[in-house]
Amino acid sequence: MRHALEEARRAESEGEVPVGCVVVHEGRVIALGHNLREQSQDPTTHAEVLAIREAARALGTWRLTGCDVYVTLEPCPMCAGALVNARVDRVIFATEDPKAGATVTLYAIGSDSRLNHRFAQTSGVLKDEAAALLRAFFGRIRKAQKAAKKASREALGAELPDAAETSPDE
């Protein structure tokens, strides 16, 4: 999970939501990924999808049996589906995602018996560290948005004529 957190920090340094992912096969890291949606302008470039792609290339197969996936945030529906389709053995994630979590929070895609594959799950590994990274990132985003709105209002106010300077005939 430490490697996944390093990837999350890399994402953050690139202006991306700090989510990182690592794929481990037979005790060896074979793939890394971090969010790249902003840079790529591609909604599918989540950390898990990128790491799955890299792992498939490294193993020469789309079937990632024997692989454990470590991710800093609970996978979303797209990523959980990709993990099922990739046939990973286990997903270990740090913190739950109350808005899009699809393995335990909102959905249980990885353990749904109606699907052709299921994966084992472990949650809470380095949870506090991952959650703090996400909270700090979104706190900075909200602060910047608030400052931008304030600056916009101030600029707009400076452009409006003072009521005392205008006559009713104007």
N, C-alpha and C positions, 0 to 999 in steps of 0.2 A: 504493500500500500504506500510505502514511502516513495517508491518510483512513480506511482500514480499521482501522488501529491506534488512531486517535482514537475510532472507534466501539467498539472493544474496551474502551478505557478508560472510555467512557461506560457500557457494560454493567457493568463492574466496580464503578463508583461507585454503581450501582443494585443491587448485590448479585447480579449475574448472572455466569455464567462469561464471562470476557472474550474474546469472539469478535466480530469486526466484519467487515462486508462492504460493498463498494462496487461498483456497476454503472456501467460507462463505455460510452457510445455516441458514436462519432465524436469521441473525445477529450474528451468532456464528461461529468462525473459527473451521472448522472440519478437515482440511487437510493442510499440508505444503509440499513444495517440492523445491529442488534446483538441478541444473544440477549435474549429476554424470557420464557423459560419460567417462571421463578419468579414474576414479576409477573402473568403472564397465566394461569398454571396450565394452559398449553396446550403439549403436547409438540412441536407443530409450529412453534413460534415461534422457530426458529433464525435466526441472522443472515441466512443465504443466502435462506431462504424469504421473510423479510420484505422483503429487498432486491429479490428477483425480483418480488414482488407490486407493490412501489412502481414498479419499472422498467416493468412491463406497463401500469400506469396512466399513467405518464409518456409512453409511446410509443403508447398506445391499442391495443395488441395483445399477445397472449400470446407471440408469436414474437419472441424477443429476438436475432434474427440481427443481426450487426454489433456485438454487445455483448461486452465483456470483463468478467469478474467477478474482483475482488480480495478475498481472504478470508484472515484471519489464521491459520486452522487448516484443515487438509485436510478437505474435506467428508465428512460421514457418508453412509451409504447413502441416507437420505431426501433429503438435500440434493443429492447427486450425481445421483439420479434426477430431481429437480426441475430441475436444470441441463440435463440431457439433454432433458427434456420442453419446457423453455423455448427450446431450440435456441440456446443461447449459443455464441459462437465459441471463446472461450478462458477458462480458469480459471487464475488465478495465485494460489497460496497460499504462506503464509510457512513454516509448520512442519507436519510430518507428525503424524498422530494414530495412535499405535500401538494404540489400543483400538477405534477406530471409523472409521479412515480408509478411504474407499471409492473413491479415485481412483488411488492408487498403493500404499498400505501393505497393506491387507487385501484390497481388491478393485480392479478397474480399470473401474469403471462408465463413466467418460467416454471410454474407448477400446475398449469392447467392441463388436466388429464385428457381433454379433448384434442390437444395438439399431439403431433407425432413425436415430439421430443420434450423432455423436461430437464432442467438443470437444478443442482443443489444450490442453496443460497446461504450466505452468511452476511449479516449486517452489523454495523456499529464499529467496525475496525477503524481506529483513528477518527472516530466520528467528530469529536470536539474540534480537532484541527481542521478537518475538511469543512465543517459547518462555519467555523470562524472565518475561513478564507472566503467562503461564499457571502457571508453576512457583510464582511468588510468591503467586498467588491460592489455589492448592490447598494450598500450605504454610500459609497463614493458616487455611484451613478445617480442615486436620488439627490444627493447634495449638489452635484453638478447641474442636474435638471432644474432644481429649485433656483440656483443662482442664475441660470440662463433665463428662466421665466422672469425673475426679478429684474434682470438687466433689460430684457425686452420691454417690460412694463415701464421702466424708467426712461428708456429711449423713446417709447411711444409718447409718454407724458411730456417729454422735452420738445417733441415735434408739434404738439397741440398748442394752438394760440391760447393765451391767457384770456379768460372770460372778460376781464376788465378792458382788454385791448380791442375787443370786437364790439361793433355796434349792432343793434337789431336789424339794421338795413343791410348788413353784409350777408 
